[in-house]
Amino acid sequence: MQPRNMSMSGVVDLAAVKAAQEAKAKAEQARAEAVRQGGAGAVSPADLVIDVDEAGFERDVLQRSAEVPVVIDFWAEWCQPCKQLSPVLERLAVEYDGRILLAKIDVDANQMLMQQFGIQGIPAVFAVVAGQALPLFQGTASEEQIRGTLDQLVQVAEERFGLTGLVVDPDAQPGAVPAGPAVPAGPYDALLEAAVQALDAGDLGGAIQAYRNVLSDDPANSEAKLGLAQAELLQRVQGSDPQQVRKEAAEKPADAEAQIAAADLDLVGGHVEDAFGRLIETVQRTAGDDRDAVRRRLLELFEVVGTDDPRVVGARRALARALF
């Protein structure tokens, strides 16, 4: 098979981050700080190429794609073109020095992933950036073509998502879990307690600001991220007329705003799968800015429920299929 669609233009519809240059600058600072600390949080060159299965897909691909573009190589032992392409991808993954991570998936052992990505033939190469999947090419390709595609992928990841990749240390122990850059200490307990008190008092605006204060110093604080997502959800549905919201959603199945509002109510009411299903169906019905708005709200609801929840894992995969 010949390479298809080596262009990265489709990434634009998947990208949905604001203040991209600011995000890039912060990511560069974190990377530089890790280097300054003498390799703290660094990975070995051997860790830039990993084998992934269905059980580890969420952890090894979706979660890692929040810090580095993950290139997926779908292959099989019996596939002769795969044996030509895979060594090139592996060598380039090391050469790109942490700007990409290569995940190798054996389709014979992971049929479900093959189906979920809609793969009709191998080799097939995809990328996942900040949780969003996109096809790169199918079949063999020249090294020049592959480099061009990877260069575009890295550029998009940096400029649109603020991802600058992993710090690589040739002396790092292979397989070691990166510790990551040190996070400055701060009065997070007091701020988190203030947010909880504001929630108890019905002051959603105050709670939101308190959580944002924590995240401004500690963007990875999981408790603050969850609390902020929940508080913002409650603020959105506050004062809404559930009957009217559901009426508009029923009458306008392709209206992004109507479906987003109804999904918020679904989630607040405990109907998690209904909320996810509604938005995934709306992604399939919409395009452009509307589609991107729906996708972003779905990702926000994932944060509310928790990224380790099985319903979130399944919905992420369904979203990836809907975006292809």
C-alpha positions in Angstrom: 0.0 0.0 0.0 1.1 3.5 -0.7 1.3 6.2 2.0 -1.9 8.3 2.3 -2.5 11.8 3.6 0.9 12.7 5.1 -0.5 16.2 5.8 -1.0 17.3 9.4 -3.7 19.8 8.4 -6.4 17.7 10.2 -4.9 18.4 13.5 -6.3 21.9 13.5 -9.8 20.5 14.1 -8.6 18.4 17.0 -6.6 21.1 18.7 -8.5 23.1 21.3 -6.2 25.0 23.6 -6.1 28.6 24.4 -3.1 30.7 25.1 -0.9 28.3 23.1 2.2 30.4 23.2 1.9 30.7 27.0 1.4 27.0 27.4 4.4 26.3 25.2 6.6 28.7 27.2 5.6 27.0 30.5 6.3 23.6 29.0 9.7 24.8 27.9 10.4 26.1 31.3 9.5 22.8 32.9 11.7 21.0 30.5 14.6 23.3 31.1 14.2 23.0 34.8 14.3 19.2 34.6 17.5 19.5 32.6 18.9 22.0 35.2 18.2 19.6 38.0 20.6 17.1 36.4 18.1 14.8 34.7 15.4 14.7 37.4 12.4 13.2 35.8 14.3 12.2 32.7 13.8 8.9 30.8 16.3 6.6 29.2 16.5 6.5 25.4 15.3 2.9 25.7 12.0 4.2 27.2 11.2 6.2 24.0 10.0 3.0 22.3 7.4 1.0 24.3 5.1 -2.0 23.6 1.5 -1.2 24.5 -1.5 -3.5 24.9 -5.2 -2.9 25.5 -4.8 -3.0 29.3 -2.2 -0.3 29.3 -3.5 1.9 26.5 -5.1 4.5 28.9 -1.9 4.8 31.0 0.8 4.4 28.3 -0.8 6.3 25.4 -3.7 8.6 26.5 -2.1 9.8 29.7 1.4 10.1 28.3 0.0 12.1 25.4 -0.6 15.0 27.8 3.2 15.5 28.0 4.5 14.2 24.7 3.1 13.3 21.2 2.6 9.5 21.1 3.1 7.9 17.7 1.4 4.5 17.4 2.9 1.8 15.2 0.3 -0.9 14.5 2.2 -3.9 13.3 2.2 -7.8 13.2 4.9 -10.4 13.1 3.7 -11.7 9.8 3.6 -8.3 8.1 6.7 -7.8 5.9 6.2 -4.1 5.3 5.9 -3.6 9.1 9.4 -5.1 9.4 10.7 -2.5 7.1 8.9 0.5 8.7 9.1 -0.3 12.4 13.0 -0.1 12.6 12.9 3.3 11.0 10.2 4.6 13.4 12.2 3.2 16.4 15.4 4.9 15.2 13.7 8.2 14.7 12.0 8.0 18.1 15.4 7.9 19.7 16.8 10.5 17.3 14.0 13.0 18.1 15.3 12.9 21.7 12.1 12.9 23.7 10.0 15.1 21.3 7.9 12.0 20.5 7.2 8.6 22.1 6.7 5.6 20.0 4.1 3.0 21.1 4.1 -0.3 19.3 0.8 -2.3 19.2 0.7 -5.8 17.9 -2.7 -6.1 16.1 -2.9 -9.8 16.5 -2.8 -9.5 20.3 -4.9 -6.4 20.5 -7.8 -6.8 18.1 -10.0 -4.4 20.0 -7.6 -1.5 19.6 -7.3 -2.3 15.9 -11.1 -2.2 15.5 -11.5 1.0 17.6 -9.0 2.8 15.4 -10.8 1.5 12.3 -7.6 0.0 10.8 -8.1 -1.9 7.5 -4.5 -2.8 6.8 -1.1 -2.6 8.3 1.4 -1.0 8.8 -0.7 1.9 10.0 0.6 4.8 12.0 -1.4 7.1 14.2 -0.6 9.9 16.7 -2.3 10.8 19.9 -1.7 14.4 21.1 -3.3 15.6 24.4 -5.7 12.7 24.3 -6.7 13.4 20.7 -6.1 10.8 18.0 -5.3 11.4 14.3 -4.2 9.2 11.5 -0.7 9.9 10.0 -0.3 7.3 7.2 -1.0 3.7 6.2 1.5 1.5 4.4 5.2 2.1 4.0 6.8 5.5 3.6 10.2 6.9 2.8 12.3 8.2 5.7 12.0 11.7 4.3 8.2 11.5 4.3 8.2 10.2 7.8 10.6 12.9 9.1 8.4 15.6 7.4 5.3 14.2 9.2 7.0 14.0 12.6 8.4 17.5 12.2 4.8 18.8 11.7 3.5 16.7 14.6 6.1 18.1 16.9 5.4 21.6 15.8 1.7 21.2 16.3 2.2 19.7 19.7 4.3 22.6 20.8 2.4 25.5 19.3 -1.2 24.2 19.7 -0.9 22.1 22.9 2.2 23.5 24.7 3.9 20.0 24.7 7.6 19.9 24.4 8.1 16.3 25.2 10.3 14.3 27.6 13.7 15.0 29.0 16.1 12.2 27.9 19.2 11.2 29.9 21.5 8.6 28.4 22.5 7.6 32.0 18.9 7.2 33.3 17.9 3.7 34.3 15.6 2.1 31.6 12.1 1.5 32.9 12.4 3.9 35.8 9.3 6.0 36.4 10.1 9.7 35.8 9.8 11.8 38.9 9.0 15.0 37.0 10.2 18.5 37.8 10.0 19.5 41.4 6.8 21.4 42.2 7.2 24.5 44.4 5.7 24.1 47.8 2.7 26.2 48.6 -0.2 26.7 51.0 -2.3 24.2 49.0 -4.0 22.7 52.0 -5.4 26.0 53.1 -6.5 27.0 49.6 -8.2 23.6 49.1 -9.9 23.9 52.5 -11.1 27.4 51.5 -12.5 26.0 48.3 -14.4 23.3 50.1 -15.8 25.9 52.6 -16.9 28.1 49.7 -18.7 25.1 48.1 -20.5 24.3 51.4 -21.6 27.9 51.6 -22.9 27.8 48.0 -20.3 30.3 46.8 -19.4 28.6 43.6 -17.5 31.6 42.3 -15.3 31.7 45.4 -14.6 27.9 45.1 -13.6 28.2 41.5 -11.2 31.0 42.2 -9.7 29.1 45.1 -9.1 26.0 43.0 -7.6 28.2 40.2 -5.2 29.7 42.8 -3.9 26.3 43.5 -3.6 25.3 39.9 -1.7 28.5 39.0 1.2 27.3 41.2 0.6 23.5 40.8 -1.0 22.7 37.5 -0.9 19.0 38.1 -2.7 19.1 41.4 -5.3 16.4 40.9 -7.6 17.4 43.8 -7.8 21.0 42.5 -8.4 19.9 38.9 -11.3 17.7 40.1 -12.7 20.3 42.4 -12.5 23.0 39.7 -14.2 20.8 37.1 -17.0 20.0 39.6 -17.5 23.5 40.7 -17.6 24.8 37.1 -20.2 22.2 36.2 -22.4 23.2 39.2 -22.1 26.8 38.2 -23.1 26.1 34.6 -26.4 24.3 35.6 -27.2 26.7 38.4 -30.5 28.5 37.7 -31.2 26.6 34.5 -34.6 25.2 33.7 -34.1 21.4 33.3 -37.4 21.0 31.4 -36.6 23.7 28.9 -33.0 22.5 28.4 -34.1 18.9 27.7 -36.9 20.2 25.4 -34.4 22.2 23.3 -32.0 19.2 23.2 -34.7 16.9 21.9 -35.8 19.4 19.2 -32.3 20.3 18.1 -30.2 17.1 18.0 -27.4 18.7 16.0 -27.3 22.0 18.1 -24.0 22.0 20.0 -25.0 24.4 22.7 -28.3 22.6 23.4 -26.6 19.2 23.6 -23.8 20.5 25.8 -26.3 22.0 28.3 -28.3 18.8 28.4 -25.1 16.8 29.0 -24.3 19.0 32.0 -27.7 18.2 33.4 -27.3 14.5 32.7 -24.0 14.4 34.6 -25.3 16.4 37.6 -28.2 13.9 37.7 -25.8 11.0 37.9 -26.5 9.8 34.3 -22.8 9.6 33.4 -23.1 7.3 30.4 -26.0 9.3 29.0 -24.0 12.5 29.2 -21.0 10.9 27.4 -23.1 9.3 24.8 -25.0 12.5 24.0 -21.8 14.4 23.4 -20.1 11.7 21.4 -23.2 11.5 19.1 -23.1 15.3 18.8 -19.4 15.2 17.8 -20.5 12.9 14.9 -23.2 15.3 13.8 -21.3 18.5 14.0 -18.2 20.1 12.4 -15.8 22.9 12.8 -16.1 25.1 15.9 -19.2 23.4 17.1 -17.6 20.0 17.0 -14.6 21.3 18.9 -16.8 22.9 21.6 -18.5 19.6 22.1 -15.3 17.8 22.3 -13.8 20.2 24.8 -16.9 19.9 27.1 -16.7 16.1 26.9 -13.0 16.3 28.1 -14.1 18.6 30.9 -16.8 16.1 32.0 -14.1 13.4 31.9 -12.3 15.4 34.6 -15.4 15.6 36.7 -15.9 11.8 36.7 -12.2 10.9 37.0 -9.9 9.7 34.3 -9.5 6.3 35.8 -13.3 5.6 35.7 -14.1 2.7 33.3 -16.8 4.8 31.8 -14.3 7.5 31.0 -11.9 5.0 29.4 -14.7 3.6 27.2 -15.9 7.1 26.2 -12.4 8.2 25.3 -12.1 5.4 22.9 -15.5 6.1 21.5 -14.5 9.8 21.1 -11.4 8.8 19.2 -13.5 6.7 16.8 -15.9 9.6 16.3 -13.1 12.0 15.5 -11.7 9.9 12.6 
